[in-house]
Amino acid sequence: MENVIELQHIHKSFKGFEIKDFSINVKKGFVTGFIGGNGAGKSTTIKLIMNLLKQDSGTVSVFGMDYKKHEKDIKERIGFVYDENIFYENLTLKDMKRIIKPAYKNWDDTAFQRYVNEFELPLNKSMKTFSKGMKMKASLAIALAHHAELIIMDEPTAGLDPIFRRELLNILHELMQNEDRTIFFSTHITTDLDRIADYITFVHNGEHIFTKEFYKIEEEYAIVKGTLDLLDRETEQEFISIRKTNTGFEALTADKNRVINIFGDTVIVEKPTLEDIMYYTKKGR
Amino acid sequence: MVNLILKDIIIQKNTIIFYIATIILYLLVDVSPIFLGVLYSVVFIMTAFSTDEKGNANILLNSLPYTRKEVVSSKYMGALLFTSVIIFIIYLGDFFLNGMGEVFLWREILLIMGLVMVTISFILPISYKFKSKHLLMILVALVGLYLVTITILIPNLHDILREFVQNFLALQETQMYFVAILTTVILYIGSWLLSIRIYERKAF
């Protein structure tokens, strides 16, 4: 399967934060949810992919090309939605279009107009009157007006109300009917991903923990609940981390079948949520 | 790249009327066209710069299919273009308001262009490196330095400057002009390359 984005052996250090030997791939034609806690390195990764930040070493390739030689070809095919406002506050959406449109070779005015209508965006009001959700939709309309093959979103649902969030997810769902399109989006609202993501990429502390197909996560990982007497030095090794209470323990395993073999009926095995996985992974490190 | 220059005009379109109105006002009270030309050009160029900086426009511009080289180059090319337009507006205004009386017109134009280029050559790389709000501090420091200079060190600084401008305008030797132009152009290109270097290493 083809990769749209490949990050290989990236090193990047900041004051107080470091990414070491970081590699991820994003598959073409799928929605990849990019999860991790605050400060895990999600935004940094997205900035590396967008070439807003340069790695100290390692390679970033998008559509099989590198930024040194093909910066414009790459960006021509990327649509972006950022967490922060990137519009000129005093300009209207119409003005923003006038600025952005000539940057793209394959800008499609009718498509832009169609999405502006669909998203109910005002063309003649200044961007500072736009709510966060409207700005997100405006970014998306721009991304779709130049027929972006890869849409990269940094926390598009953060700070949106549930209605906006659901609308966004519906839009994305619709977009994925086009099979060549790839969506990569970071979020820490993991329930957003239940409805849409094909793959999950999980980072923690500047480290890539896994990239897996969503359904496989449910097959492999499990939350295990049991009484404290089941735990000893040996059995504790089976878990990523364990939370103990007076009444018993709850733990996360990355190998569900093995745990079932070891403990049999003495424990309760449940499906983990992504939040469970994030929580226990963080605890275990 | 033309698009990026146009962008600098679009983001200031609401203030352009204000610029023109005040230029006319100043011309009416006989403010020197040289002073006006330099002031308005630098203000126009730097307002565009700080507008980009204030929002996250740099994130936007660098996510669009532009290279960083183009983003910086558009500022340097735009600066020349905007200065030319402002010079045109000022002298057009001057012609209508005060009539034709300038013999040294092309020398004045050259002087405005040169002064703007020298100023921009210093301001832009500093702004790319440190953010233009620090420029304000530097400016305050410079004003302080200037005040100290005229009150304590060189009380007749203004006379010297006026004399310099007069001398420049009265210069007959083409060789001198040539040297001045060449120096300015080299400084400008050097600053251009330096800004590209700074900007390419920046993280957004």
HADDOCK unambig.tbl for C-alpha pairs under 7 A between the chains (distance, minus, plus):
assign (segid A and resid 50 and name CA) (segid B and resid 63 and name CA) 6.43 0.50 0.50
assign (segid A and resid 52 and name CA) (segid B and resid 62 and name CA) 6.73 0.50 0.50
assign (segid A and resid 52 and name CA) (segid B and resid 203 and name CA) 5.79 0.50 0.50
assign (segid A and resid 52 and name CA) (segid B and resid 204 and name CA) 5.36 0.50 0.50
assign (segid A and resid 53 and name CA) (segid B and resid 203 and name CA) 4.71 0.50 0.50
assign (segid A and resid 53 and name CA) (segid B and resid 204 and name CA) 6.32 0.50 0.50
assign (segid A and resid 71 and name CA) (segid B and resid 67 and name CA) 6.65 0.50 0.50
assign (segid A and resid 72 and name CA) (segid B and resid 65 and name CA) 4.54 0.50 0.50
assign (segid A and resid 72 and name CA) (segid B and resid 66 and name CA) 5.95 0.50 0.50
assign (segid A and resid 72 and name CA) (segid B and resid 67 and name CA) 6.77 0.50 0.50
assign (segid A and resid 75 and name CA) (segid B and resid 63 and name CA) 6.65 0.50 0.50
assign (segid A and resid 75 and name CA) (segid B and resid 64 and name CA) 6.05 0.50 0.50
assign (segid A and resid 75 and name CA) (segid B and resid 65 and name CA) 4.79 0.50 0.50
assign (segid A and resid 76 and name CA) (segid B and resid 65 and name CA) 5.32 0.50 0.50
assign (segid A and resid 85 and name CA) (segid B and resid 56 and name CA) 6.63 0.50 0.50
assign (segid A and resid 86 and name CA) (segid B and resid 55 and name CA) 6.37 0.50 0.50
assign (segid A and resid 86 and name CA) (segid B and resid 56 and name CA) 4.74 0.50 0.50
assign (segid A and resid 86 and name CA) (segid B and resid 57 and name CA) 5.43 0.50 0.50
assign (segid A and resid 86 and name CA) (segid B and resid 59 and name CA) 6.65 0.50 0.50
assign (segid A and resid 86 and name CA) (segid B and resid 60 and name CA) 5.67 0.50 0.50
assign (segid A and resid 87 and name CA) (segid B and resid 57 and name CA) 6.39 0.50 0.50
assign (segid A and resid 88 and name CA) (segid B and resid 55 and name CA) 6.41 0.50 0.50
assign (segid A and resid 88 and name CA) (segid B and resid 57 and name CA) 6.78 0.50 0.50
assign (segid A and resid 91 and name CA) (segid B and resid 11 and name CA) 6.95 0.50 0.50
assign (segid A and resid 99 and name CA) (segid B and resid 7 and name CA) 5.64 0.50 0.50
assign (segid A and resid 102 and name CA) (segid B and resid 3 and name CA) 6.42 0.50 0.50
assign (segid A and resid 103 and name CA) (segid B and resid 64 and name CA) 6.65 0.50 0.50
assign (segid A and resid 103 and name CA) (segid B and resid 65 and name CA) 6.19 0.50 0.50
assign (segid A and resid 104 and name CA) (segid B and resid 65 and name CA) 6.85 0.50 0.50
